[in-house]
Amino acid sequence: MSLNIIDPVVSQRVLVSMMGGHHNVRGTPTDFKNLSQSVRLYIGDRDAQLVIDRLKERSESLPDFYYEFVVEKGQLRSIFWADEISKINYEVFGDVLAFDATYHTNKYNMIFVPFTGVDNHKQCVTFGVGLLFNETTESYKWLFESFMMAHKKQPKLVLTD
């Protein structure tokens, strides 16, 4: 529930409701608050490293998974990844590529950049995803170079806002 920005007290109340009463739930609202705080303290400033570690694990277990990242002064500045399905989608439907960098994550203030296209059923498909620290020319150049390293062929048309 914390991923959906639901505070620990409300989370506990929802769980009580779902489980049929307080007697079926172990923990008070205070316990839920303490657990939430403990998780934040455990993760601390390592959340970027946890993401990078997770992507590394995926690349080791999935041979066609690709990722790149940039760390400057101990901060994760840029990241791009594409999985096997994204690569297949791009190979088949990648003549036209759309990207829209208007989404901002609220906690880290990074720019979310999905690379998408349309399949033959007129459904959106994802070709890759990037997170950028800022919207400079250098950031976008790095992102597109990473995209090209993952996919190896240029799109015929790129659409953007």
N, C-alpha and C positions, 0 to 999 in steps of 0.2 A: 504494500500500500504506500510505502514511502516513495516508490517510483512515481506514483500518481499524486504526490504531494498531499497525502492524507496523514495528519498528525497522529502520534502514538495513542492519544486518548480516544480519538474517533476509531482508530484501527481496533483497539481493544473492544469498543462497543459493538462494532460490526461483527467481530469474531464471536462475542457473546450471543448476539442475535442469530448468527449462522449456526452456532453449536447448540442452541436451545436453552441457554441460560448460563448464569455465572458458575454454577456447579460443574459445568462441562469444560470450563476454560481455566487453565493454570496461569495465573498472573493477574495482577491488578493494573490499573492504568499507570501507576508509578513504575511497576516492573517493565511495562512496555516503553515508557520514557527512558528508563535506565538502559534497556537493551538498545534502543535507537542511538543513545549517546555513546554507548560502548562500541557499536559498529562504526560510528563516525570517528571515534578516537582511534580505533584499530586501523581504519583506512587512512585517515589523516591526509598527509600530502602525497601519499603513495598511489592515489587513484589513477593517475596517468600511467604509472608503472604497471599497475594491475591490467589496464587496457592493453598496453604493449605486450605484456606477458601472455595475455589471452590470445592476442593475434599471432604471437609466435607459436603458441601451442596449436592453433588452428592450421598454421602453415606447415607444421611438422606432421600433423595427422591428415591433412587434406592436401594432396600434392598439387592441385591447381589453384590453391588459395594464394593471393598476392596481397602484400601490404608494404607500405613505405611510411616513414615518419621522420619528422625533424624535431630535434631537441636543441634549444638554445638557452644557455645560462640556466640549465636545470629545469626548463619549462618545456612542455610539449607544445610546439608551435603549429605543426601541421601533421595530418595523418590522412592516408588514403588506403582503401581496401576494396578488393573485388573477389568474390568467391567463384566457384566453378559455375554455378547457375548464371551469375552475372556475365561471365565470360562467354557462355553458350548463347545467352540472350544477345550479347553484343555481336557475336559472330553471325547470328541469323538476322537480327533486326537492327543492326548498328549503322545503317546508312545515314539515318538522321538521329542526332544526339541532342537532347535538351538538358540544360542545367539551369538551376535557379538558386542563387546564393542569398536568398532573402531570409532564410530561417536562422535564428540565433538560439543557441542553447542558453537557458536562463542561469544556470549555476556557473558555468565556465566562460560565458560570453564568447564562445567560438562560433564561427559561421558554419552552418551545416550546408553542404553542397552535394545534393544527390544528382547523379548522372542517370537520366532515364530515356526511354524510347517507347515506341508503341509496337505491339506485336500484331500478327495478322487477324486477331480477334478484337482489335482496337482496345486492348488492355495495356495499361502502363507496365513496363518492365524496368528493372533496375540494372544498370551496367556497372555501377561502382558508387562509392560514397567517399566524401572527403569532409574533413573538419579543418578549418583555417583559423588562425589567431587573428588575422587582419585581412583586409581586401586590397592588398598592394599588388602591383604588377608582378613582383617577384613571387608572391604567394600563389597567384594563379598560374604563373609559368611553371612553378614546381608541381602544382596539382595536375596540370595537363601533361607534363612530362611523365609523371607517375602513372597517369591514366594510360598513356601510350606504351609505357613499359609493360603494363598489365595486358593490354589488348593487341598491340603490335600493328594494327591498321588504323588509318585515319578515317573518321567519318566523312561522308560526302557533304553533309550539311550540319552546322551547329546552330541551335536555337537558344537564345537567352533573352532575359527580360532587359 
